Amino acid sequence: FRTGAPDSSERIEAVARVLGEIRAAGLVPDGITLSTLVNGLRRCGRLPQAFQLLHELRALGIPCNVFMYNGLIFACTKAGRLDDALKLYKQLQEDGLEPDRVTFADLLSACATAQRPDYIEQLMENMRTFGLQPDEAAYAALIEAHGQARRLNLAFSAFREMQRELQGQRPTLLSFSALIGACAKCGATDLAFGLLGDMRRAGVLPDNRIYLSLIDACGKRRDLDRGLEVLDLMKQDGIAAKTNTFNSLINAAGAAQRLDAAFDIFAAMQRAGVEPDSYTHNVLISACAASRESERAFEVLREMEATGFAPDAVTYNTLIKVCGQERDLPRALDLFGAMRARGIEPTRITFNGLLTVCNVVGDVAEAMRIFGELRATHRPDAVSFNVILELLARDAADEDAFLDVLRESQRRFCRVRLGHILLALATR
């Protein structure tokens, strides 16, 4: 159980058999036995069974411990199950236990990922109730959550509060990284670079994550030249550019619609001996799409396949978007077929992309077929309804279909762009 090795499943089955023998003998398993099994199940990814055993422990009145709860909370947060993690946090207290710093650290991190600064503030207040002073990690989670929610002023407020509350403790890479990341999310390049200067003056050396945030901030501002300056700063600090560094720069070049620069960065990446990955090719294709260079996008696809990188759903979705720019529905449908032939499940984005191509070329019949398949496999969203309604509004032949889809969009509480639809109706 401790290693989480592949054969841990066999060990769980063995422990379960012993547990059955204990019960068959009319004995009540103790807390150590059941705790061992709960933690083993958790480590092997069997959360439902772990929860069932936890329920059994509580029903038998066998004391649980914070260690076991922390393990389950950690597993839930890693699986993106924040609600379950918070329920466990509540149960822990109902069992007369006090959460510790490990409990709070996992919950705070999960809340930051879920963009819930309100939950983080409540958890920090709970920490104080249990005699635990919120530390830099707690404030970093709060800063990150505000950044994810694009509330940069509140992120800075949290940083200043941390400096007041943790008197005598200077901010480290942890909190600077969270605040620069928040600036990057909001495209606040000047503030991000200003914080980099503050870091250096405080004797805190930036790492690769800091530089990635700076490049991302430049990408949001479409300021590729400033993004390229980050490479020079990295060299000065002796930090080697990695695959994700070049990927971010290519992405920034695409956002700035500087396609030749994107390919120059890709060439520099190869000269530096840095291996590209699938995402590298995807951002190159996206850069081609941003510059409406369809053939270069398909050249990247061919190079991608020739060098052993398999296209994924993102690759195909972007190329379908390129087909929309070129008004090429047959090619988009060929991509859809190739995607399925590779065993890649189309996403809602895939279907919406195909619907957009149909809308551009005015193919109502194909659009209705695709929309029907979307209904059968996914839940249409506002984009789906708006595209199909705009197309149907221009087609005077089937008003019943238009009204049916419009009523369906209303049943699903999807906001439709009435202005676009009315304009399409006027052009009949």
C-alpha positions as CSV (number, residue, x, y, z in Angstrom):
1,F,0.0,0.0,0.0
2,R,2.7,2.4,0.9
3,T,4.3,2.4,-2.6
4,G,1.1,2.4,-4.6
5,A,2.8,-0.2,-6.9
6,P,0.8,-2.0,-9.6
7,D,0.5,-5.1,-7.4
8,S,-1.2,-3.1,-4.7
9,S,-4.5,-4.2,-6.1
10,E,-3.6,-7.8,-5.3
11,R,-2.7,-6.8,-1.8
12,I,-6.1,-5.1,-1.4
13,E,-7.8,-8.3,-2.4
14,A,-5.7,-10.2,0.2
15,V,-6.5,-7.7,2.9
16,A,-10.2,-7.9,2.0
17,R,-10.1,-11.7,2.3
18,V,-8.6,-11.4,5.7
19,L,-11.2,-8.9,6.6
20,G,-13.9,-11.4,5.5
21,E,-12.3,-14.1,7.7
22,I,-12.3,-11.7,10.7
23,R,-16.0,-11.0,10.3
24,A,-16.8,-14.7,9.6
25,A,-15.2,-15.5,13.0
26,G,-17.6,-13.1,14.6
27,L,-15.0,-10.6,15.4
28,V,-15.2,-6.8,14.9
29,P,-12.3,-5.4,12.9
30,D,-10.4,-2.7,14.7
31,G,-9.6,0.8,13.5
32,I,-6.0,-0.1,12.4
33,T,-7.3,-2.9,10.2
34,L,-9.9,-0.8,8.4
35,S,-7.7,2.3,8.3
36,T,-5.1,0.3,6.5
37,L,-7.6,-0.9,3.9
38,V,-9.1,2.6,3.4
39,N,-5.7,4.1,2.7
40,G,-4.7,1.2,0.5
41,L,-7.9,1.6,-1.6
42,R,-7.2,5.4,-1.8
43,R,-3.6,4.9,-3.0
44,C,-4.8,2.5,-5.7
45,G,-7.4,4.9,-7.0
46,R,-10.4,3.0,-5.6
47,L,-12.1,6.0,-4.1
48,P,-15.7,4.7,-4.1
49,Q,-14.6,1.6,-2.1
50,A,-12.6,3.7,0.2
51,F,-15.6,5.9,0.9
52,Q,-17.7,2.9,1.6
53,L,-15.2,1.6,4.2
54,L,-15.0,5.0,5.8
55,H,-18.8,4.9,6.1
56,E,-18.5,1.5,7.7
57,L,-15.9,2.7,10.1
58,R,-18.1,5.5,11.3
59,A,-21.2,3.3,11.5
60,L,-19.4,0.9,13.7
61,G,-18.2,3.7,15.9
62,I,-14.6,2.9,15.3
63,P,-12.4,6.0,15.7
64,C,-11.0,7.5,12.5
65,N,-7.8,9.6,12.5
66,V,-6.7,12.8,10.8
67,F,-4.1,10.9,8.8
68,M,-6.8,8.8,7.1
69,Y,-9.0,11.8,6.4
70,N,-6.1,13.7,5.0
71,G,-5.3,10.9,2.6
72,L,-8.9,10.8,1.3
73,I,-9.0,14.6,1.0
74,F,-5.8,14.6,-0.9
75,A,-7.1,11.9,-3.3
76,C,-10.4,13.9,-3.9
77,T,-8.5,17.1,-4.6
78,K,-6.3,15.4,-7.1
79,A,-9.3,13.9,-8.8
80,G,-11.0,17.4,-9.0
81,R,-13.7,16.4,-6.5
82,L,-13.6,19.5,-4.4
83,D,-17.2,19.0,-3.0
84,D,-16.3,15.5,-1.7
85,A,-13.1,16.9,-0.2
86,L,-15.1,19.6,1.7
87,K,-17.6,17.0,2.9
88,L,-14.7,14.9,4.3
89,Y,-13.4,18.1,6.0
90,K,-16.8,18.5,7.6
91,Q,-17.0,14.8,8.7
92,L,-13.6,15.0,10.2
93,Q,-14.8,17.7,12.6
94,E,-18.0,15.8,13.2
95,D,-15.9,12.9,14.4
96,G,-14.3,15.2,17.0
97,L,-11.0,15.6,15.1
98,E,-9.1,18.8,14.4
99,P,-7.8,19.4,10.9
100,D,-4.1,20.1,10.7
101,R,-1.9,22.0,8.3
102,V,-1.8,19.1,5.8
103,T,-5.7,19.1,5.7
104,F,-5.8,22.8,5.0
105,A,-2.9,22.8,2.5
106,D,-4.7,20.3,0.2
107,L,-8.1,22.0,0.5
108,L,-6.6,25.5,-0.2
109,S,-4.8,24.2,-3.3
110,A,-7.9,22.6,-4.6
111,C,-10.0,25.8,-4.0
112,A,-7.4,27.8,-5.9
113,T,-7.7,25.5,-8.9
114,A,-11.4,25.7,-8.7
115,Q,-11.3,29.5,-8.6
116,R,-13.0,29.8,-5.2
117,P,-11.3,32.6,-3.3
118,D,-14.5,32.7,-1.1
119,Y,-13.8,29.2,0.1
120,I,-10.2,30.0,0.7
121,E,-11.0,33.0,2.9
122,Q,-13.4,30.8,4.9
123,L,-10.8,28.1,5.3
124,M,-8.2,30.6,6.4
125,E,-10.6,31.8,9.1
126,N,-11.1,28.2,10.1
127,M,-7.3,27.8,10.4
128,R,-7.2,30.7,12.9
129,T,-10.1,29.1,14.9
130,F,-8.0,25.9,15.3
131,G,-5.0,28.0,16.3
132,L,-3.2,27.7,13.0
133,Q,-1.8,31.0,11.6
134,P,-2.4,31.0,7.8
135,D,1.1,30.7,6.2
136,E,2.5,31.9,2.9
137,A,1.2,28.8,1.1
138,A,-2.4,29.7,2.2
139,Y,-2.0,33.3,1.0
140,A,-0.4,32.0,-2.3
141,A,-3.5,29.9,-2.9
142,L,-5.7,32.9,-2.3
143,I,-3.7,35.0,-4.6
144,E,-3.8,32.3,-7.3
145,A,-7.6,32.0,-6.9
146,H,-8.1,35.7,-7.4
147,G,-5.8,35.6,-10.4
148,Q,-7.8,32.7,-11.9
149,A,-10.9,34.8,-11.4
150,R,-9.3,37.8,-13.1
151,R,-9.5,39.9,-9.9
152,L,-6.0,41.3,-9.9
153,N,-6.7,44.1,-7.4
154,L,-7.8,41.5,-4.8
155,A,-4.7,39.4,-5.6
156,F,-2.5,42.3,-4.7
157,S,-4.7,43.0,-1.6
158,A,-4.1,39.4,-0.5
159,F,-0.3,39.8,-1.0
160,R,-0.3,43.0,1.1
161,E,-2.3,41.4,3.8
162,M,0.2,38.5,3.9
163,Q,3.0,41.0,4.3
164,R,1.2,42.6,7.3
165,E,0.2,39.3,8.9
166,L,3.5,37.5,8.5
167,Q,5.6,40.3,9.9
168,G,9.3,39.5,9.8
169,Q,8.9,36.9,7.1
170,R,9.8,38.1,3.6
171,P,7.8,36.8,0.6
172,T,9.5,33.9,-1.1
173,L,9.3,32.4,-4.6
174,L,5.9,30.8,-3.7
175,S,3.9,34.0,-3.2
176,F,5.8,36.0,-5.9
177,S,5.1,33.2,-8.4
178,A,1.4,33.3,-7.5
179,L,1.2,37.1,-7.9
180,I,3.1,37.1,-11.2
181,G,0.9,34.3,-12.4
182,A,-2.2,36.4,-11.5
183,C,-0.7,39.3,-13.5
184,A,-0.2,37.0,-16.4
185,K,-3.8,35.8,-16.3
186,C,-4.9,39.4,-16.6
187,G,-2.3,40.4,-19.2
188,A,-0.7,43.0,-16.8
189,T,2.8,42.8,-18.3
190,D,4.1,46.0,-16.6
191,L,3.0,44.9,-13.2
192,A,4.5,41.4,-13.8
193,F,7.9,42.7,-14.8
194,G,7.8,45.2,-11.9
195,L,7.3,42.3,-9.6
196,L,10.3,40.5,-11.2
197,G,12.4,43.5,-10.2
198,D,11.0,43.4,-6.7
199,M,11.9,39.7,-6.5
200,R,15.5,40.4,-7.5
201,R,15.9,43.3,-5.0
202,A,14.6,41.0,-2.3
203,G,17.2,38.4,-3.2
204,V,14.6,35.9,-4.6
205,L,15.8,34.2,-7.8
206,P,13.0,33.5,-10.4
207,D,12.5,30.0,-11.7
208,N,11.2,28.6,-15.0
209,R,7.6,29.0,-13.8
210,I,8.0,32.7,-13.2
211,Y,9.4,33.2,-16.7
212,L,6.6,31.2,-18.2
213,S,4.1,33.5,-16.5
214,L,6.0,36.5,-17.9
215,I,5.8,35.1,-21.5
216,D,2.1,34.3,-21.1
217,A,1.5,37.9,-19.9
218,C,3.3,39.2,-23.1
219,G,1.2,36.8,-25.2
220,K,-2.0,38.2,-23.8
221,R,-0.8,41.7,-24.7
222,R,0.4,40.5,-28.1
223,D,3.8,41.8,-27.3
224,L,6.1,39.2,-28.7
225,D,9.2,41.3,-28.7
226,R,9.0,41.7,-24.9
227,G,8.3,38.0,-24.6
228,L,11.5,37.2,-26.5
229,E,13.4,39.4,-24.1
230,V,12.5,36.9,-21.4
231,L,14.8,34.4,-23.1
232,D,17.7,36.8,-22.5
233,L,16.7,37.2,-18.8
234,M,16.7,33.4,-18.5
235,K,20.2,33.1,-19.9
236,Q,21.4,35.7,-17.5
237,D,20.0,33.7,-14.6
238,G,21.4,30.4,-16.0
239,I,17.9,28.9,-16.5
240,A,17.7,26.8,-19.6
241,A,14.7,27.2,-21.9
242,K,12.5,24.1,-21.9
243,T,9.9,22.8,-24.3
244,N,7.1,24.7,-22.5
245,T,9.2,27.9,-22.7
246,F,9.3,27.7,-26.5
247,N,5.7,26.6,-26.7
248,S,4.6,29.7,-24.8
249,L,6.7,31.9,-27.2
250,I,5.2,30.2,-30.2
251,N,1.7,30.8,-28.7
252,A,2.6,34.5,-28.1
253,A,3.8,34.8,-31.8
254,G,0.5,33.3,-32.9
255,A,-1.5,35.7,-30.8
256,A,0.4,38.6,-32.3
257,Q,-0.3,37.1,-35.8
258,R,3.5,36.9,-36.5
259,L,3.6,33.6,-38.2
260,D,7.1,33.8,-39.6
261,A,8.3,34.6,-36.0
262,A,6.4,31.5,-34.7
263,F,8.3,29.3,-37.2
264,D,11.6,31.0,-36.4
265,I,11.1,30.2,-32.7
266,F,10.3,26.6,-33.6
267,A,13.6,26.5,-35.6
268,A,15.5,28.0,-32.7
269,M,14.0,25.4,-30.4
270,Q,15.3,22.6,-32.7
271,R,18.8,24.3,-32.9
272,A,18.9,24.4,-29.1
273,G,18.3,20.7,-29.0
274,V,15.0,21.1,-27.2
275,E,12.5,18.4,-28.1
276,P,9.1,19.5,-29.3
277,D,5.9,17.8,-28.2
278,S,2.4,17.5,-29.5
279,Y,1.4,20.8,-27.9
280,T,4.3,22.5,-29.8
281,H,2.7,21.4,-33.1
282,N,-0.8,22.4,-31.9
283,V,0.3,25.9,-31.1
284,L,2.0,26.2,-34.5
285,I,-1.2,25.1,-36.2
286,S,-3.1,27.6,-34.0
287,A,-0.6,30.3,-35.1
288,C,-1.3,29.4,-38.8
289,A,-5.1,29.6,-38.1
290,A,-4.6,33.0,-36.5
291,S,-2.8,34.2,-39.7
292,R,-5.3,32.4,-42.0
293,E,-2.5,30.3,-43.5
294,S,-4.4,27.1,-44.1
295,E,-1.8,25.2,-46.2
296,R,1.0,25.9,-43.7
297,A,-1.3,24.5,-41.0
298,F,-1.7,21.3,-42.9
299,E,2.1,21.2,-43.5
300,V,2.6,21.2,-39.7
301,L,0.1,18.3,-39.5
302,R,2.1,16.3,-42.0
303,E,5.4,17.1,-40.2
304,M,3.8,16.2,-36.9
305,E,2.8,12.8,-38.2
306,A,6.1,12.2,-40.0
307,T,8.0,12.8,-36.7
308,G,5.9,10.4,-34.7
309,F,3.6,12.8,-32.9
310,A,-0.1,11.7,-33.0
311,P,-2.7,14.4,-33.6
312,D,-5.2,14.8,-30.8
313,A,-8.6,16.4,-30.5
314,V,-7.1,19.9,-30.2
315,T,-5.2,19.3,-33.4
316,Y,-8.3,18.3,-35.4
317,N,-10.5,21.0,-33.8
318,T,-8.0,23.7,-34.8
319,L,-7.8,22.3,-38.4
320,I,-11.6,22.2,-38.7
321,K,-11.5,25.9,-37.7
322,V,-9.0,26.5,-40.6
323,C,-11.4,24.8,-43.0
324,G,-14.1,27.2,-41.9
325,Q,-11.8,30.1,-42.9
326,E,-11.3,28.5,-46.3
327,R,-15.0,27.6,-46.7
328,D,-14.0,24.0,-47.2
329,L,-16.6,21.7,-45.8
330,P,-15.5,18.5,-47.5
331,R,-12.0,18.8,-46.0
332,A,-13.5,19.5,-42.6
333,L,-15.6,16.3,-42.9
334,D,-12.5,14.4,-43.9
335,L,-10.8,15.6,-40.8
336,F,-13.8,14.5,-38.7
337,G,-13.6,11.0,-40.3
338,A,-9.8,10.8,-39.7
339,M,-10.3,11.8,-36.1
340,R,-12.7,9.0,-35.6
341,A,-10.5,6.5,-37.5
342,R,-7.8,7.2,-35.0
343,G,-10.1,6.4,-32.1
344,I,-10.3,10.1,-30.9
345,E,-13.7,11.0,-29.5
346,P,-15.1,14.3,-31.0
347,T,-15.8,16.9,-28.4
348,R,-18.5,19.5,-28.3
349,I,-15.8,21.9,-29.7
350,T,-15.4,19.6,-32.7
351,F,-19.2,19.6,-33.5
352,N,-19.4,23.3,-33.0
353,G,-16.5,23.8,-35.4
354,L,-18.3,21.6,-38.0
355,L,-21.5,23.5,-37.5
356,T,-19.6,26.8,-38.0
357,V,-18.2,25.5,-41.4
358,C,-21.7,24.5,-42.4
359,N,-23.0,27.9,-41.5
360,V,-20.2,29.6,-43.5
361,V,-21.0,27.6,-46.7
362,G,-24.8,27.5,-46.0
363,D,-25.3,23.7,-45.9
364,V,-28.4,23.3,-43.8
365,A,-28.8,19.6,-44.4
366,E,-25.3,18.7,-43.3
367,A,-25.6,21.1,-40.3
368,M,-28.8,19.4,-39.2
369,R,-27.2,16.0,-39.4
370,I,-24.2,17.1,-37.4
371,F,-26.5,18.9,-34.9
372,G,-28.5,15.6,-34.5
373,E,-25.3,13.7,-33.8
374,L,-24.2,16.4,-31.3
375,R,-27.6,16.0,-29.5
376,A,-27.0,12.2,-29.3
377,T,-23.5,12.4,-27.9
378,H,-23.1,15.7,-26.1
379,R,-25.2,18.5,-24.7
380,P,-25.4,21.4,-27.2
381,D,-24.3,24.7,-25.7
382,A,-25.0,28.3,-26.5
383,V,-22.4,28.2,-29.3
384,S,-24.1,25.2,-30.9
385,F,-27.6,26.8,-30.8
386,N,-26.4,30.2,-32.0
387,V,-24.6,28.8,-35.0
388,I,-27.5,26.5,-36.1
389,L,-30.1,29.1,-35.5
390,E,-28.2,31.7,-37.5
391,L,-28.0,29.2,-40.4
392,L,-31.7,28.2,-40.2
393,A,-32.7,31.8,-40.0
394,R,-31.2,32.5,-43.4
395,D,-33.0,29.4,-44.8
396,A,-36.7,30.1,-45.6
397,A,-37.4,26.5,-46.6
398,D,-37.8,25.0,-43.1
399,E,-39.3,27.4,-40.6
400,D,-40.5,24.5,-38.4
401,A,-36.9,23.4,-37.9
402,F,-35.9,26.9,-36.9
403,L,-38.7,27.1,-34.3
404,D,-38.0,23.7,-32.9
405,V,-34.3,24.5,-32.3
406,L,-35.2,27.9,-30.9
407,R,-37.6,26.3,-28.4
408,E,-35.0,23.7,-27.5
409,S,-32.5,26.5,-26.8
410,Q,-35.0,28.2,-24.5
411,R,-35.7,24.9,-22.6
412,R,-32.0,24.6,-22.0
413,F,-31.6,28.2,-20.9
414,C,-29.1,29.0,-23.6
415,R,-28.6,32.6,-24.3
416,V,-29.1,33.2,-28.1
417,R,-27.7,36.2,-30.0
418,L,-31.1,37.6,-31.1
419,G,-29.4,40.5,-33.0
420,H,-27.5,38.0,-35.3
421,I,-30.6,35.9,-35.8
422,L,-32.8,38.8,-36.6
423,L,-30.2,40.0,-39.1
424,A,-30.1,36.6,-40.7
425,L,-33.9,36.6,-40.9
426,A,-33.8,40.0,-42.6
427,T,-31.4,38.7,-45.3
428,R,-33.8,35.9,-46.5
